[in-house]
Amino acid sequence: MSLHEDMTRNGLVRPIDDRVLGGVCAGLGRRFGLEPWPARLLFVLVLMLLPGSQLLVYPILWILMPSEFRYAPPQQYPYPPQVYAQPEQAYPTQAYPTPSA
């Protein structure tokens, strides 16, 4: 199993909707039950305690954390299904009447 699959199974993914830069802090916040903005503030405070790590930790997590993938909803057709139904006979057997002699 790959690292991305392990992170996805554990809930460490970068969400599509709450991103500011790469979605790392929003993903960490979601994983640990925090809203995105408090998670960002906590991330900055923790990184201030470790000097120099700001330039390394965020890009590494950005690369390692997979992006969230969502399936597109089924496409809705503008007309009822009967319009798209195939006719019983696509072409008539006799297009033009035969002239009587």
C-alpha positions in Angstrom: 0.0 0.0 0.0 1.3 3.5 -0.8 1.7 6.5 1.5 -1.1 8.3 -0.3 -3.5 5.4 0.3 -2.5 5.3 4.0 -3.1 9.0 4.4 -6.4 8.9 2.6 -7.6 5.9 4.8 -6.6 7.9 7.9 -8.4 11.0 6.8 -5.4 13.2 5.9 -6.5 14.7 2.6 -6.4 18.3 1.3 -10.1 19.3 0.9 -11.3 20.9 -2.3 -13.6 23.6 -0.8 -11.6 25.1 2.2 -8.2 25.7 0.6 -6.3 29.0 1.0 -3.0 28.0 -0.4 -2.7 24.2 -0.7 -5.3 22.9 1.7 -2.8 21.4 4.1 -4.0 23.2 7.2 -7.7 22.7 6.3 -6.9 19.0 5.9 -5.1 18.8 9.2 -7.9 20.6 10.9 -10.5 18.3 9.4 -8.6 15.3 10.5 -8.3 16.5 14.1 -11.9 18.0 14.3 -11.0 21.7 14.0 -12.4 24.4 11.7 -10.0 25.6 9.0 -9.1 29.0 10.4 -8.2 27.8 14.0 -6.2 25.0 12.4 -4.3 27.5 10.4 -3.6 29.7 13.4 -2.5 26.7 15.4 -0.2 25.5 12.6 1.5 28.9 12.4 1.9 29.0 16.2 3.5 25.5 16.3 5.8 26.4 13.4 6.9 29.5 15.2 8.2 27.3 18.0 10.4 25.4 15.6 12.5 28.0 13.8 13.3 27.4 10.1 10.7 24.6 9.8 8.1 26.9 8.1 10.0 26.6 4.8 10.1 22.8 5.0 7.0 21.4 6.7 4.2 23.0 4.7 5.6 22.1 1.2 6.5 18.6 2.3 2.9 18.1 3.7 1.6 19.6 0.5 3.4 17.0 -1.6 2.6 14.1 0.7 -1.1 14.7 1.4 -3.3 13.6 -1.4 -6.0 15.9 -2.7 -9.6 15.1 -2.0 -11.4 13.5 -4.9 -15.1 13.8 -5.5 -17.2 12.1 -8.0 -19.2 14.4 -10.3 -23.0 14.2 -9.8 -24.9 12.4 -12.6 -25.6 14.7 -15.5 -29.2 15.9 -15.8 -30.8 15.9 -19.2 -32.9 19.0 -20.1 -35.7 16.8 -21.6 -37.7 13.9 -20.1 -36.4 10.4 -20.8 -39.1 9.7 -23.4 -37.4 12.2 -25.8 -34.2 10.2 -25.7 -35.9 6.8 -26.2 -35.2 5.0 -29.5 -38.2 4.7 -31.8 -39.5 1.3 -32.6 -38.5 1.5 -36.2 -35.8 3.9 -37.0 -36.4 3.9 -40.8 -39.7 3.2 -42.5 -39.7 0.2 -44.8 -41.1 2.2 -47.6 -40.2 5.8 -47.7 -42.3 6.8 -50.7 -45.5 5.3 -52.1 -45.0 3.4 -55.3 -46.8 4.8 -58.3 -49.7 2.8 -59.5 -49.6 1.9 -63.2 
